[in-house]
Amino acid sequence: MKPIQRDLVSAANPAGQPPDPDDLVFRLGRWSAGRGPLYLLLAARLRRLVDEGALPPGALLPPDRRLAKALAVGRTTVVAAYDTLRQEGRLVRRQGSGTRVARAALAAEAPRAGEAPPPRVTETSNPLFLHLLEAPDGVILLSCAAPAQPPPELAEAYRALVLPEADLGYHPAGLGVLRAAVARRYAARGVPTAPEQILVTTGAQQGLSLLARLLLAPGDGVLVEAPTYPGALDLFREAAAVPLPVAVGPEGIDVAEAVRVMERHRPALAYVIPRFQNPTGAVLPPLAGRRLVEAANALGVPLVDDEVLDELGFDDLAFDDPVGGPGGSSLSSCGEVIAIGSLSKIVWGGLRIGWVRGPAPLVARLARLKALHDLGCDVPSQLVAARLLDDFAPVRAARLRALRAGHAHLRAELARRLPSWSCAPVTGGQTLWVRLPHGDGVSFAQLALRHGVAVLPGATTDALGGSVRHLRLHFLLAPEVLTEAVRRLAAAWAEYAPVPEPGRASLRGITL
């Protein structure tokens, strides 16, 4: 099955077909967030991709009309941008052969057999990450879901920090005090855990990256939810693995279909988000979770449980939990599971502390792999994380109150200004899964950028090629910022709703 986001380098085959316009759209980032005519802004961003080598010599670009549709602009905007770069000598446009990056032609690749692995990707084209690389420009980011600022307890923990003596500072598996603190939290959830079963990582993203490097080889199958966390899809693409997507419904992944996929393909890895699923917010029922774990264990498929959002249940505030742990059960209580966790969603994304919980032999192998890359996480951050975990309930409670309020506020604003959009309430997590009444999320996201708000198109999350009409919006910003974001989205939707006339372009300047 074809991954949804192919690397643009794979488009460099002169004998190949034009790349999917969506791939190029994601690489363009916030190209329209500036001053001047749209065609010049588009030409400037394409120029940068060419000069950086992201669009290599010989790369075939999408046809004018297809790219224009994906960017929600008129065809003349794309034509003018292409012509600008043609005049600079960066592009070559020939009748019948399309538009290519100039100055060189790559040798045609040998055709690949049907069972050959997909091309290995070496850098992200995911808008979720690319938005973070942009300079501040007044765009409201509803694309990357993370706390907008750290809690006061984090600064207090740093002020009280005492560094260890007679310590080299290299701890590839993590500081013992933090590994023990994380293990205690699992034990409090009914999952007995030894510190040797915990690997401390630079956020959950690194934990998943290490697992992909250790367990996946090119061409291996990976069972994934559809839709799912797009950062995971990026990592699996980097490993040249083949996604085996299984649809997610209101109650999480279709477990019966997941079992059939595991029986048929025996994937090298299965990756799921059972609680407050990213992006849909679905929660997998406990009995369904147990069946999934038992099937994976019986078939010998390593099952990775992404627990990053586990502790964000709105109703968990009703429980008197002295350790501040999640109210839901963990898949790890049902059998052998590799769990990934993080403090980035409750505390702050800038505290790059995550972990992997699994069998001790696997954790030891992961620690050796991590040592190869960074020799261990930052020691002060680990000490601070251990201190926070010792009295975590107040930090978590404050975050949950803010999330619950943000969820209610964003839904109310969407109902008021965009009543034709549909989004079900969620019981936890950070995001709403919005369905548009018509059009597609990729092209609307481009128009939304020109109105000063970044959203995540559903297509970036779905290896089945679905979720085209969906957007993922988070509710972590202050109420007044969420109100302004929805106002901008409504203005963009009013402009998007009418079907544009073919060939019509808007060359007005945009100031954000």
Beta strands, then each sheet from edge to edge (+ up, - down):
strand 1: 60-61
strand 2: 91-94
strand 3: 98-101
strand 4: 140-141
strand 5: 198-201
strand 6: 221-226
strand 7: 242-249
strand 8: 252-253
strand 9: 269-272
strand 10: 303-306
strand 11: 338-342
strand 12: 354-357
strand 13: 431-435
strand 14: 453-454
strand 15: 456-457
strand 16: 470-474
sheet 1: 1+ 3- 2+
sheet 2: 4+ 14+
sheet 3: 5+ 12- 11+ 10+ 9+ 6+ 7+ 8-
sheet 4: 13+ 16- 15+
end
